[in-house]
Amino acid sequence: MSIVIGIRHEDKYELERRVPIVPRHVEWLVKHYNIDVVVQSSEKRVFHDEEFIRAGAKVAKELKRCPVIFGVKEIPIPALEHDKTYIFFSHVIKGQKYNMPMLKKLMELKCNLIDYEKVVDEQNKRLIFFGKYAGLAGMINSLWALGLRLKYYGYESRLLKIKQARYYHSLEEAKSDISAIGEEIAEKGIPEELRPFVIGFTGYGNVSQGAQEILGLLPVKEISPEKLLTLKNRKHIPNNIVYKVIFKEEHLAEPIDPTQNFDLQDYYTHPENYKGVFEKYIPHLSMLINCMYWDERYSKLITKDYLKKLYSKGRPKLDLVGDISCDIDGSVECTVKPAKIEDPIYVYNPFTDQATSGYEGEGILDMAVDILPSELPRDSSLGFSDVLVNFVKPIAIADYQLPYEEIDLPKAIKKALILLRGELTPSYKYLEEHLES
């Protein structure tokens, strides 16, 4: 019996050009495992149909004969088919309301659902992710956007040489541009009015690491959050240094009970016992790059009320938020909507509570594209596929008619199995309450 898998075209976003399995890995699957790969035709995908054909795949308009289908983003409800095994980023694990209809339909159709986001190792670290590329693209975009914002304020900075990530042919081309700017900063310095120039990062995982990799192309010195609070008081601040600050959980919140010390595990387990303290750092930041995981149990980083108070005192030091996490009305409340790749930045006015596309106007500039890796589609697809290819065969040959306990899947993949024959698996039963609401 032949093994057949399908690779979807991406149709949630107009500029989504990624693919979960790239041609060179398709060629490996065909030659070494005799897997029949069917690729849904796409005119916009970064890897063209002809590349998949040369790799040994078949290209078709539909994937009806494929029992197992790999994608990237959510699949539109009308495209879902009965008794299929789907693997994609479903965005349902937080009970996201906008995707509950999709989850319900998958259940009605008796489908199996595997979510990349929950493919984790024994330490609960994700194994298959685009996160680093979100960080890479997000930092490129944030520096590009900063150049435009400074231009609005009258500074013709070297950052204007940077392009939005989508306009680079490769990551290396973008790095080359930013490295050249780094050399200029080292030689000619930063305008006195902008010093000390400080970029803060929330989070220290894959997304943050990608963003920091780009920032590392500039002349950077890392300081602690504690030293940030007194940095402006130093008598001699170098004119050619960009300061970097990484904020961890203990810098974002503190116990409500003043007799208690911060405990990371307790914070994760009982966030209601903690209060946010991040606001004390905001006046010292030039940019904030938000890369952290957040849900509504935790305190927020920047609230609308705080921004209103901050801007009532005049233009603050903080010019831009690169909200790579892009949680709408989440940890950064000025992220009021997801930006599109073709319209990636907006200015949030705290007095009107309105967002205006572009980089002009009163308020704070927000870069909040929620599919950032698609701005580096070739590089991000290659990195993603490098890991996923190792799991394709076991996913494709698993017998999903067996009881959950008996299905032979790698442990990491089994952890990510949300639906089995349309039923929520044990770890995801909590989603029942979200389905009913």
N, C-alpha and C positions, 0 to 999 in steps of 0.2 A: 504494500500500500504506500503510495507516494505521500510525502509531507508537503503540504501547500500552505504558504503564508501570503498575506497581502500587505502592501504598504500604501496607505491612503495618501491622496492629495490633501493639502491643508486649505480649508475654506472658511475658517472662522474670521480671519483677518485678511484684508486685501494684500498686505505686504508680508504675510507669513510665508517664508520661502524655505524653511528648514525641512529636514527629513530625518526620521529616526534611525534609518539604516542606509549608509552611503554605498555607492556602487562597488567600491573595492571590497566591502564586507559582504555584499550580495554575491560577488564572484566567489568568495571563500565559502559561503553557505551552499552555493550551487555545486562547486567542485568537490568539496570535502564531505558534505552531508547529504548530497543529492536532494536538496530542498528545492522545490518548485516555487520560485518567487514571482508574484504577480504585482506589478507596480501600477497604481492608478495614474493615468496620464495627467500631466500638469504642464501648463505653459509658463508658469511663474516660478516653479521650483528651481533652487539654485543649481541642482544637478539635473541636467536635461534628460528627457526620455531616452535619447540615443546613448547616453552614458550607461544607463541601466541595461539597455539592450545589449551593448557590448560586454557588459558584465555577466550576461547569461540570463537576465530576467525577461519576463514577458510583460509588455505594456498593454493595459486594457482600460476601457472607460469605466468598467464596474468591477467589483471584487466579490460578486455573488458566489463564486465557487471556492472562495477562501474561508475556511473555518476559523482561522486565526488572523487578526488584522492589527497591524501596528500603525500608530499615528503619533502625532505630537500633541496638538490641542484638542479640546472637546469636539465631539462629533455632533452635528445638528441632528435633532430628533428624527426628522423624516429619513435620514440616511441610515439609521440603525436597523439591523436585521436580526431575525429570530435565530436563537441558538449559536450565536457567534461568541468567540473569545476576543475581547478588545483590550488593547494595551495602549494607554495614553494618559496624559495629565488630565484627570477628571475634575479636579477642584471641587470635591464634595466632602472631603474629610473633616472640614470645619462646619459642615452642615450648611454650606453656602446656598442661600435661598434660590439664587438664580440658576443653580444647576440641579435642584431637586426634581424638577420635571424630567430632566434627562435621566437621572438615576431611577426614577419611577418607571420610565419607559424601558430601560435596560432590564429592570426586574420583570416587567410584564412580558418581555420578549425572551425570558429565561436565559439571559446572557451571562457570561463570565466577564468580570472586570478586574484588570490588574492595573494599578496606578503606580507610575514610575516614582512618584513622590514618597511612596512608602516602601520602596525597595531599600532596605537598610541592613547593615551588618550587626554583629553582636553588641556593638557599642552604640547602636541606634544611629549610626552615621549613614547618610545617604550614599548610595553607590552609583546611581545613574542620574546625572543632573546636567542642566545647562547653566547652573548658578554662577560658575566662574565667568562664563561668557556674558551673563547679565551684568556682572560687575565690571568686566572689561569695557563693554559697550556703554554702560551707564556712566563710567568715569570719563570716557572720551566725550560723550554727549554733555556731561556736566561742565567740563573744561571749555568746550565749544560754546555752551550757553553762557558761561561766565564771561567769556570774551564779548559776547553781544550785550550782556547786561552792563558791563563796565563801559562799553561804547555809549550806551544810553546815558550813563552818568558822566560822560566826557573823557573817558580814558581810551586812547587808541592803543590797546595792549597787543602784545605778541600772540595772545591767545586767539586773535582773529584769523590766524593762519590755520587753525584747526577746523576740520569739517565735521559735520554730523557723522556718526559711525557708519551709517548706511551708504555713504558716498565713497567709502574706502573700498578698494578691491580686495584688501586682505588686512588682517590684524597687523602684520608687519609694516605695511604702508602707513597705518595710523601711528604706530609706535615711532617710526622714523620722523614723522612730523613733530610729534610731541618731544622726542629726544632733542631735536634741533632747538625747540623753544626752551628746553631745560638748559641747554648750553648758553643761550642768550641771557637767561635769567641769572645764571652763575656769573656771567661776564659783566652784565649791565645793571643787574639788581631789579628791585621792585619799588614802585613809587612810594615815597615816604608816607603818604596819606593812607596807604593800604597795609602798612606794616604795623604789627607783625601779621603776616598772612597765615591764617590757621585753617586747616581742613580737618574736620572731625568725622570719625567713622563710628557708627553704631553697628555692632556685630563683628565677628571675627572668623566666620565660616568661609565657605567657598565663594560666596558673592563678594564679601569684603576683601578676600584675598585677591580676587580678580581686579577689583577697583584699586586696591593698593599697588598692584603690579603696574598699572598705568601711572599712578602718581609717582611711583619710584623712578620714572624717567625724568622727573624734575629734581632739582637739588633739594632734598628733603631731610629734615631732622625730626625724629619722633620725641615727643615729650609726654609726660604723664598728665592725666586730667587734673591732678593736684597742682602741678607746676603751671598748667594753663591759666589758673586763676590769678597768678602773680606775674605772668609773662610780660604784660604791658608795663609793669613797674620797673623792669630792668633798664639800666642806664644805657647799655650798649647792645643793641639788637642788630645782628647782621642784616644787610640790605638785600642779600641774594639767597635767602633761605625760605622755603615753604615749610611751615611746621605741621606736623601730623599728630593727631591725638586719637587713640583708639579707646572707645568707651565700652566697658563690659557691664554686666548686670549690676554689680555693686555701685556703679556710678549713675545708674538710672533710677534706683529706688533704695529706700532705707526702711527699716522696721518702724511701724507706727508707734510701737512701744519703745521709748527711748532707752530702756534698760537692756534691750536685746541687741545683739550684733547681727550683721547681715550674714545669712547662711544661704548659699546658692540652692541647695536641694530644697530647703524650706520655702524659698522664694518661688521655685517652680511648682511646688505642691500647694502652697497657700499664699498666692500672690495678694489675696485680699488683706493680708496682714502687713502689707507694705504700701508706702506712698511714694509718688514720683518726686525726684529731686533734680531732674536734668536741667530744669530752667536756669539754675545758677551758672551753667556753662555757656548758655546760648549767647549772651552779650559778648563773649570772647571769641566767637567763631566767625570766620569769613564765609565758610561753606560748611554744610552738613551733608554727608553722604550716608543715607539711611539704608543699611543692609541687613537689618535684624529681623528675626521671626517675631511676629506679634499676633496676639488675639485679644479679645475684649476683656479677658480676666486681668490683664496687666495695665499699669498706668501708661499714660501717653507721654510722648517726648515734647511735642509742641501743640498747645491747644490754640483755638481761635481767640479765646479770651486773652491769652498771654500775648499773642501777636498784636492784638488791638492795643494793649497797654504799651507794648514795646514800640510800636510805630507812632503812638501818640506823643512820644518824646523826640520824634524826628527820625531821620534815616538811620537805622541800626547798622552795626558792623556786618551782620549776616545778610548777604546778598542773594544767596541761592540755596535751595535744598535739592539735592539729587536723590529723589526718593525711589531708589531701585527696588525696594520691597513693594512699593505701590499698593498699600492697603488703603482703600478709599475710606475717608473719614476715620482712619485708623490711628496709628501712633503719631503720625504727622497730620494734623487736621487740615492744613492748607492743601493737602492732596485731596481735592474734592471730586476729581474725576480722573479716569485713566486717559493719558494722552496717547494719540496715535503716532506711529512712526512718521507719517507725513506732516504732523502738526504736534511736535514733541514737547513743547514748552508753553507754559502760561504763567501769567502774573496773578497771584491771589491778593485781592485788596481786603485787608481785615476790617475796614470801615464799612464796606458795602457787602461783604461776604460773597463777592463775585470773582470769577476767574476770567481773564481775558487772554486769548491766544497771543503768542508772541512774547517779546522780551521788554516791551515798553509799558509804562504806567506805574502808578503808585502801588506799593506792596512788595511781596516777596516772590522771586522767580522760582518756579517749581518745574523740575524735569521728572516726569512720572510716567514713562512708557512701560506698559506691562508685558510687552513681548520683546524686551531688549535684545536677547540672544539672536533674534531674527535680523538684527542690524548687522550681525557678523555671521550670516547664514552658513557659509561654507566651513569656516573654522569651528563654529559651535556644533554643527552636524557631525563633523569628523570626530570631535572629542566625545560627543554623546555616543556615537555608534561604536567607538573603540571599546566601550564597556558593554553596551547592550548586546553586541554580537555574541558574547559568551553565554548569554541566557536564551538566545533565540530557539535553539534546538529543543532544550528541555521544556520550554513553554509550548512549542509546537507539537510535541509528541505526548504531552501529559494527557491522561485519561480523566476528563472532567466529569465523567459519569460516576466516578467513585465518590464515596463519602469524603468530606473535607480532610479528615484525619489520615486517609489512605492515599491521597493524591501525591504522586511522586514529582515534586518540584523542589528546586533549590530552596533552602530555608528562607533566603532573602526575598525570593519571589513569592513564596507562600504567604509571607507577612503582608505582601502587597495585594493579595487576592481579596478584593472587597466584596464581590458577588460571585457566587457559585450557583449556576443554573437559576439565576434570578433571585437567590436568597442571600441576605447579608451574612457573611461569615462571622464567627464568634467575636473577633476583635472589633467589628464594625456594627454590632447590634445597636450601639448608641445612636446611630443615624436614624433609627425608627422614629424617634421623637421629632426629628427635623422633617421627616417625610410627612408627618401628620399635621405639622403647623402650617 
